[in-house]
Amino acid sequence: MPRKKTTYTCNKCAATTSKWAGQCPDCGEWSTLEETPIEERKITGYSGFEATVSLLGTIEATEKSRMSTGIAELDRVLGGGLVGGSIILIGGDPGIGKSTLLLQTISKLSQISSTCPLYVTGEESPQQVSLRAQRLGLDVQRVKLLTETLVEIILSTAQKEQPKVMVIDSIQTIHTEILQSAPGAVAQVRESAAQLVRYAKQSNTAIFLVGHVTKEGALAGPRILEHMVDTVLYFEGDTGTRFRVIRAIKNRFGAINELGVFAMTDKGLKEINNPSAIFLSRNEAEVPGSVIMVTHEGTRPLLVEVQALVDETRNPNPRRVALGLEQNRLAVLLAVLHRHGGLATSSKDVFVNVVGGVKISETGADLAVLVAVLSSLQNATVSKGLIVFGEVGLAGEIRPVPNGVERLREAAKHGFKRAIIPKSNAPAEGIPGMEIVPVCRLVDALHSIFTIENVN
């Protein structure tokens, strides 16, 4: 028999090459090329069929109806609820709560929806899923369970059962009989996901896909998987802590960077109605190196505590460690503090941490980081009733950040009495019960909090 033609596909960037190599020629990763058979197709050329072309202005744009999952925090991350025909990819570290959240979700959906959700498991036995449901105290009488890894059988069963919501746990275990490669290979994941996406769009079924992550924390498999789906959700947080944060990285039906906050209990994931409270310190006394800021994630302002520790070092290269913040951003801010604040940290280790495990990607945390660093450097405390936010430019100016009024209202709601913010973010009418100190330069912001002796 003639040997089938094969190609080699990178499981990191999905690039293809005709020969195997130790290093991917596109992304440069090592040992990522996997053999994939080539499906032979006849090229027929132009078929003679014509597609329908419409004017964009004549198409009636109707808002798709949403289905509530019964979990408010998950609805928030999804943009208001489930959209029929949407594909949601959920990734996270092993044991962080992906399967638990989805089992809770379809349990609530089975009580709301007229049709029974379908839970497809490729990693666990029916007994394991049943034991988890009993441990969580869930009502799963109307939840249908399928243990299968072949995507053709899964879709055939789904066509018979006609579920409105379906869970695939996980996409790395699903394979198609079209390809000969092992489950979890790049080609298998891509082709299986493509068939599931095609079925979801044709049947108006919402499908949850559970995705494995690599040791770097990114979703395993080809990046094209993230482009194929409608929504990508990431679990954040350490499995050693009880708090879990779900962040929307991509959402075609809602805002990105939206956060959902949960707490892991013996009865599963529990919603946190006031997430700002878990990110604030439990210390009753004021301590140096701690400051409260208001970040804005998605559509919700959150109060978080930024802590800094500045200590002497004997190493020739002082350490710069940032947890929950960008490492390079911290180095830039320390340089600005030296140049425009006259305070050097070149002979000291600087550690910065965002309490609660939340990750801040916006520049609104710049001023809070510098205030926390200076507080630790001078061993001076910051008032517990003070909040700080603002972007710090390389010239030492304090630049405005989006949604300034919403941040101030959130702080006032939690009892904060004083705010140091960029001048452009100061509301004209003010905030009742709060003293607002608008600043234009970094040195002005630092002088309004500390007594600094050595300032340029």
C-alpha positions as CSV (number, residue, x, y, z in Angstrom):
1,M,0.0,0.0,0.0
2,P,1.3,3.5,-0.8
3,R,2.3,5.4,2.3
4,K,0.1,8.3,3.3
5,K,1.5,11.7,3.0
6,T,2.2,13.5,6.2
7,T,3.2,17.0,7.4
8,Y,4.6,18.3,10.6
9,T,2.6,20.9,12.6
10,C,3.9,23.0,15.5
11,N,1.7,22.6,18.6
12,K,2.5,26.1,19.7
13,C,1.9,28.3,16.6
14,A,0.3,25.8,14.2
15,A,2.9,26.4,11.6
16,T,3.5,23.5,9.2
17,T,6.6,22.1,7.5
18,S,7.3,19.2,5.2
19,K,10.2,17.8,7.3
20,W,10.7,17.2,11.0
21,A,13.1,19.5,12.8
22,G,14.0,20.0,16.4
23,Q,13.1,23.6,16.3
24,C,10.0,25.2,14.8
25,P,11.1,27.5,12.0
26,D,8.3,30.1,12.7
27,C,8.1,30.5,16.5
28,G,11.5,29.1,17.5
29,E,10.1,26.6,20.1
30,W,11.9,23.3,20.5
31,S,10.4,19.8,20.2
32,T,7.0,21.1,19.2
33,L,6.6,19.6,15.7
34,E,4.2,16.7,15.5
35,E,3.4,14.4,12.5
36,T,0.0,15.0,11.0
37,P,-1.5,13.1,8.0
38,I,-2.5,15.1,5.0
39,E,-6.1,14.6,3.9
40,E,-6.1,14.3,0.1
41,R,-8.8,16.3,-1.6
42,K,-9.6,16.7,-5.2
43,I,-9.3,20.2,-6.5
44,T,-12.5,20.8,-8.6
45,G,-12.0,24.5,-9.3
46,Y,-15.0,26.8,-9.8
47,S,-18.2,24.9,-9.0
48,G,-20.6,27.3,-10.7
49,F,-22.6,28.1,-7.6
50,E,-23.1,31.7,-6.6
51,A,-23.2,33.1,-3.1
52,T,-25.7,35.8,-2.0
53,V,-24.3,39.3,-1.4
54,S,-26.2,41.8,0.8
55,L,-25.8,45.4,1.6
56,L,-24.6,45.8,5.2
57,G,-26.9,48.8,5.7
58,T,-30.0,46.8,4.8
59,I,-29.3,44.0,7.3
60,E,-31.4,44.3,10.4
61,A,-29.2,44.0,13.5
62,T,-31.2,42.3,16.3
63,E,-29.8,41.7,19.8
64,K,-29.5,38.0,20.5
65,S,-31.5,36.8,23.5
66,R,-29.4,35.6,26.4
67,M,-30.0,32.7,28.8
68,S,-29.1,33.2,32.5
69,T,-26.8,30.5,33.9
70,G,-28.1,31.0,37.4
71,I,-24.7,32.2,38.5
72,A,-24.5,36.0,38.5
73,E,-20.7,36.3,38.4
74,L,-20.5,33.9,35.4
75,D,-23.3,35.9,33.7
76,R,-21.2,39.1,34.2
77,V,-18.1,37.6,32.6
78,L,-20.1,36.3,29.7
79,G,-21.6,39.7,29.1
80,G,-25.1,39.1,30.6
81,G,-25.7,35.4,30.0
82,L,-25.3,32.6,27.5
83,V,-25.9,33.4,23.8
84,G,-27.4,30.6,21.7
85,G,-24.8,29.1,19.3
86,S,-21.8,30.5,21.2
87,I,-18.7,28.6,22.0
88,I,-17.0,29.4,25.3
89,L,-13.5,28.1,26.0
90,I,-12.5,27.9,29.7
91,G,-8.9,27.4,30.7
92,G,-7.0,27.2,34.0
93,D,-4.6,25.2,36.1
94,P,-5.4,21.6,37.1
95,G,-7.7,21.5,40.1
96,I,-8.6,25.2,40.0
97,G,-12.3,24.5,39.6
98,K,-13.2,24.4,35.9
99,S,-15.2,21.1,36.0
100,T,-16.8,22.2,39.3
101,L,-18.0,25.5,37.9
102,L,-19.4,23.9,34.8
103,L,-21.2,21.1,36.7
104,Q,-22.8,23.8,39.0
105,T,-23.7,25.8,35.9
106,I,-25.5,23.0,34.0
107,S,-27.2,21.9,37.3
108,K,-28.8,25.4,37.6
109,L,-29.5,25.5,33.8
110,S,-31.4,22.1,34.0
111,Q,-33.8,23.7,36.5
112,I,-34.2,26.9,34.3
113,S,-34.2,25.6,30.8
114,S,-36.9,23.4,29.2
115,T,-34.3,21.1,27.7
116,C,-31.8,18.9,29.6
117,P,-28.2,20.0,29.3
118,L,-25.6,17.5,28.0
119,Y,-22.4,16.9,29.9
120,V,-19.7,15.1,27.8
121,T,-16.8,13.9,29.8
122,G,-13.7,12.4,28.2
123,E,-11.5,12.4,31.3
124,E,-13.7,11.0,34.1
125,S,-16.0,8.1,34.5
126,P,-19.7,8.5,35.1
127,Q,-19.2,7.4,38.7
128,Q,-16.6,10.2,39.3
129,V,-18.9,12.9,37.9
130,S,-21.8,11.5,40.0
131,L,-19.7,11.6,43.2
132,R,-18.7,15.2,42.5
133,A,-22.3,16.2,42.1
134,Q,-23.2,14.5,45.4
135,R,-20.3,16.1,47.2
136,L,-21.4,19.5,45.9
137,G,-25.1,18.8,46.8
138,L,-26.3,19.6,43.2
139,D,-29.6,18.6,41.7
140,V,-28.6,16.8,38.5
141,Q,-31.7,14.7,37.9
142,R,-32.3,16.4,34.5
143,V,-28.6,16.6,33.5
144,K,-27.7,14.1,30.8
145,L,-24.2,12.5,30.9
146,L,-22.2,11.1,28.0
147,T,-18.8,9.4,28.3
148,E,-17.2,9.6,24.9
149,T,-14.2,11.0,23.1
150,L,-15.0,10.6,19.4
151,V,-16.5,13.8,18.1
152,E,-18.7,12.1,15.5
153,I,-20.5,10.1,18.1
154,I,-20.8,13.2,20.4
155,L,-22.4,15.2,17.6
156,S,-24.7,12.3,16.6
157,T,-25.9,12.0,20.2
158,A,-26.4,15.7,20.4
159,Q,-28.5,15.7,17.3
160,K,-30.8,13.1,18.9
161,E,-31.0,14.8,22.3
162,Q,-31.2,18.4,21.1
163,P,-29.6,20.1,24.2
164,K,-29.5,23.9,24.4
165,V,-26.3,23.8,26.4
166,M,-23.5,21.3,26.1
167,V,-20.2,20.9,28.0
168,I,-17.1,19.2,26.5
169,D,-14.6,18.2,29.3
170,S,-12.1,18.5,27.8
171,I,-11.3,19.4,24.2
172,Q,-7.8,17.8,24.5
173,T,-9.4,14.4,24.9
174,I,-11.7,14.6,21.9
175,H,-10.6,13.2,18.6
176,T,-12.1,12.7,15.1
177,E,-11.9,9.5,13.0
178,I,-10.9,11.6,10.0
179,L,-7.3,11.9,11.3
180,Q,-5.0,9.2,12.5
181,S,-3.0,11.2,15.0
182,A,-3.5,10.7,18.7
183,P,-6.0,12.7,20.8
184,G,-4.6,16.0,22.0
185,A,-2.5,16.5,18.9
186,V,-2.7,19.9,17.1
187,A,-4.6,18.6,14.1
188,Q,-7.1,16.6,16.3
189,V,-7.8,19.6,18.6
190,R,-8.3,21.9,15.6
191,E,-10.5,19.6,13.6
192,S,-12.6,18.5,16.6
193,A,-13.2,22.1,17.7
194,A,-14.1,23.0,14.1
195,Q,-16.8,20.3,14.0
196,L,-18.2,21.4,17.3
197,V,-18.2,25.1,16.2
198,R,-20.0,24.1,13.0
199,Y,-22.6,22.2,15.0
200,A,-23.1,25.0,17.5
201,K,-23.8,27.6,14.8
202,Q,-26.2,25.3,12.9
203,S,-28.2,24.1,15.9
204,N,-28.0,27.3,18.0
205,T,-26.5,25.3,20.9
206,A,-24.2,26.9,23.5
207,I,-21.1,24.8,24.0
208,F,-18.6,25.1,26.9
209,L,-15.1,23.7,26.0
210,V,-12.6,23.0,28.8
211,G,-9.0,23.6,27.7
212,H,-5.8,22.4,29.3
213,V,-3.1,25.0,30.0
214,T,0.7,24.7,29.6
215,K,3.3,25.3,32.3
216,E,3.5,28.9,31.3
217,G,-0.3,29.3,32.0
218,A,-1.4,29.6,28.3
219,L,-4.0,27.4,26.7
220,A,-2.5,24.3,25.3
221,G,-2.9,23.5,21.6
222,P,-2.9,25.7,18.6
223,R,-3.7,29.4,19.0
224,I,-6.2,29.1,16.2
225,L,-8.5,27.4,18.8
226,E,-8.8,30.8,20.6
227,H,-9.7,32.5,17.3
228,M,-12.4,29.9,16.5
229,V,-14.4,30.3,19.7
230,D,-16.6,33.3,20.7
231,T,-15.4,33.7,24.3
232,V,-12.2,32.8,26.1
233,L,-12.3,32.6,29.9
234,Y,-9.2,32.2,32.1
235,F,-9.2,31.0,35.7
236,E,-6.7,33.1,37.8
237,G,-5.6,32.6,41.3
238,D,-3.5,30.0,43.2
239,T,-5.0,26.6,43.8
240,G,-3.7,26.9,47.4
241,T,-6.0,29.8,48.2
242,R,-9.8,29.7,48.3
243,F,-10.4,32.7,46.0
244,R,-10.8,32.2,42.3
245,V,-11.0,34.9,39.6
246,I,-12.4,34.3,36.1
247,R,-11.3,36.8,33.5
248,A,-12.7,37.2,30.0
249,I,-9.8,37.5,27.5
250,K,-12.0,37.5,24.4
251,N,-15.8,38.0,24.2
252,R,-17.7,38.6,21.0
253,F,-20.9,39.3,23.0
254,G,-19.6,41.4,25.8
255,A,-16.7,43.4,27.4
256,I,-13.3,41.9,27.7
257,N,-11.2,41.9,30.9
258,E,-14.5,41.5,32.8
259,L,-13.9,39.7,36.2
260,G,-16.0,37.2,38.0
261,V,-14.9,36.5,41.6
262,F,-15.6,33.2,43.5
263,A,-14.6,31.5,46.7
264,M,-14.0,27.7,46.7
265,T,-15.9,26.0,49.4
266,D,-16.8,22.4,50.3
267,K,-20.0,22.9,48.3
268,G,-18.2,24.2,45.2
269,L,-17.6,27.8,43.9
270,K,-19.5,30.5,45.8
271,E,-20.1,33.9,44.3
272,I,-18.5,37.0,46.0
273,N,-21.0,39.8,45.9
274,N,-18.6,42.4,47.2
275,P,-15.2,41.5,45.7
276,S,-13.5,44.7,46.8
277,A,-13.7,43.4,50.4
278,I,-11.5,40.3,49.7
279,F,-8.8,42.4,48.1
280,L,-8.4,44.8,51.1
281,S,-6.2,44.2,54.1
282,R,-7.5,42.7,57.3
283,N,-5.0,44.7,59.3
284,E,-6.7,47.0,61.8
285,A,-3.6,49.1,62.3
286,E,-1.9,51.2,59.6
287,V,1.3,49.6,58.3
288,P,4.1,51.0,56.1
289,G,4.2,50.0,52.5
290,S,0.4,49.5,52.0
291,V,-1.9,51.7,50.0
292,I,-5.4,51.2,48.5
293,M,-6.2,51.9,44.9
294,V,-9.2,51.6,42.7
295,T,-8.8,49.6,39.5
296,H,-11.3,49.2,36.7
297,E,-11.7,45.7,35.2
298,G,-14.3,45.4,32.5
299,T,-17.4,47.2,33.7
300,R,-16.7,47.0,37.5
301,P,-14.4,49.2,39.7
302,L,-12.5,47.2,42.3
303,L,-10.7,48.3,45.4
304,V,-7.4,46.5,45.8
305,E,-4.5,46.8,48.2
306,V,-1.0,47.3,46.8
307,Q,1.9,46.4,49.1
308,A,5.5,47.2,48.7
309,L,8.6,46.1,50.7
310,V,11.9,48.0,50.2
311,D,14.9,46.4,51.9
312,E,18.7,46.7,51.9
313,T,20.6,44.2,49.7
314,R,24.2,43.0,49.5
315,N,23.7,41.8,45.9
316,P,25.3,43.9,43.2
317,N,22.0,43.6,41.2
318,P,19.1,44.5,43.4
319,R,15.9,42.4,42.9
320,R,12.8,43.8,41.3
321,V,9.8,41.5,42.0
322,A,6.2,42.3,41.0
323,L,3.3,40.0,41.8
324,G,0.1,40.9,40.0
325,L,1.8,43.7,38.1
326,E,4.1,43.9,35.0
327,Q,7.7,43.4,35.9
328,N,9.1,45.9,33.4
329,R,6.6,48.5,34.5
330,L,8.0,48.4,38.0
331,A,11.5,49.1,36.8
332,V,10.3,52.1,34.8
333,L,8.4,53.5,37.8
334,L,11.4,53.2,40.0
335,A,13.5,55.1,37.5
336,V,10.8,57.9,37.4
337,L,10.8,58.0,41.2
338,H,14.6,58.6,41.2
339,R,14.6,61.1,38.4
340,H,11.5,63.2,39.4
341,G,11.2,62.4,43.1
342,G,14.9,62.4,44.0
343,L,14.6,59.1,45.8
344,A,16.9,56.3,44.7
345,T,16.3,52.6,45.2
346,S,19.4,51.4,43.3
347,S,20.9,49.8,46.4
348,K,17.7,48.2,47.7
349,D,15.5,45.2,46.8
350,V,12.0,46.2,45.9
351,F,9.1,43.8,46.1
352,V,5.5,44.8,45.1
353,N,2.4,42.6,45.5
354,V,-1.3,43.0,44.8
355,V,-3.2,41.4,47.6
356,G,-5.7,38.7,46.8
357,G,-4.0,37.3,43.7
358,V,-5.7,39.7,41.3
359,K,-3.7,40.8,38.2
360,I,-3.7,44.4,37.2
361,S,-2.8,45.2,33.6
362,E,-3.8,48.9,33.5
363,T,-1.5,51.8,34.1
364,G,-3.9,53.3,36.7
365,A,-1.9,51.5,39.4
366,D,1.3,53.5,38.7
367,L,0.8,56.1,41.4
368,A,-0.3,53.6,44.0
369,V,2.8,51.5,43.4
370,L,5.1,54.5,43.9
371,V,3.2,55.6,47.0
372,A,3.6,52.1,48.5
373,V,7.3,52.0,47.6
374,L,7.9,55.4,49.2
375,S,5.9,54.4,52.3
376,S,8.1,51.3,52.8
377,L,11.2,53.2,52.0
378,Q,10.6,55.9,54.6
379,N,8.8,53.5,57.0
380,A,5.8,55.9,57.0
381,T,2.2,54.8,57.1
382,V,-0.5,55.9,54.7
383,S,-4.0,56.8,56.1
384,K,-6.5,54.0,55.9
385,G,-9.1,56.4,54.6
386,L,-6.9,57.4,51.5
387,I,-7.2,56.0,48.0
388,V,-4.8,56.6,45.1
389,F,-4.9,56.0,41.4
390,G,-3.3,57.6,38.3
391,E,-0.9,56.9,35.5
392,V,2.7,58.2,35.9
393,G,4.5,59.4,32.7
394,L,8.2,59.3,32.1
395,A,8.3,63.1,32.5
396,G,6.9,62.8,36.0
397,E,3.4,64.0,35.1
398,I,0.2,62.3,36.5
399,R,-2.0,61.3,33.6
400,P,-5.7,60.6,33.7
401,V,-7.2,57.1,33.6
402,P,-10.6,56.0,32.3
403,N,-13.7,55.8,34.5
404,G,-12.4,58.2,37.1
405,V,-15.8,59.1,38.6
406,E,-16.9,55.4,38.9
407,R,-13.7,54.7,40.8
408,L,-14.3,57.5,43.2
409,R,-17.9,56.5,43.8
410,E,-16.8,52.9,44.5
411,A,-14.3,54.2,47.1
412,A,-16.8,56.5,48.7
413,K,-19.2,53.6,49.0
414,H,-16.6,51.7,51.1
415,G,-16.0,54.6,53.4
416,F,-12.9,56.3,52.0
417,K,-12.7,60.0,52.8
418,R,-9.7,61.2,50.8
419,A,-8.5,60.6,47.3
420,I,-5.3,61.7,45.4
421,I,-6.1,61.5,41.7
422,P,-5.0,63.0,38.4
423,K,-6.3,66.6,37.9
424,S,-8.2,65.6,34.7
425,N,-10.1,62.9,36.6
426,A,-11.4,65.3,39.3
427,P,-15.2,65.6,39.0
428,A,-16.6,69.2,38.7
429,E,-19.3,68.6,41.3
430,G,-17.1,66.5,43.6
431,I,-18.1,63.4,45.6
432,P,-20.2,63.8,48.7
433,G,-18.2,63.0,51.9
434,M,-14.9,62.7,50.1
435,E,-12.0,65.2,49.9
436,I,-10.4,65.0,46.4
437,V,-6.9,66.2,45.9
438,P,-6.1,66.7,42.2
439,V,-2.4,66.6,41.3
440,C,-0.5,67.2,38.0
441,R,3.1,66.1,39.0
442,L,4.5,63.2,40.8
443,V,6.3,65.4,43.4
444,D,3.0,67.1,44.2
445,A,1.3,63.7,44.9
446,L,4.1,62.6,47.1
447,H,4.3,65.8,49.0
448,S,0.5,65.6,49.7
449,I,1.1,62.3,51.5
450,F,4.6,62.3,52.9
451,T,7.1,64.8,54.2
452,I,10.0,64.3,51.8
453,E,13.3,65.9,52.6
454,N,15.3,64.9,49.5
455,V,13.3,66.0,46.5
456,N,14.7,67.5,43.3
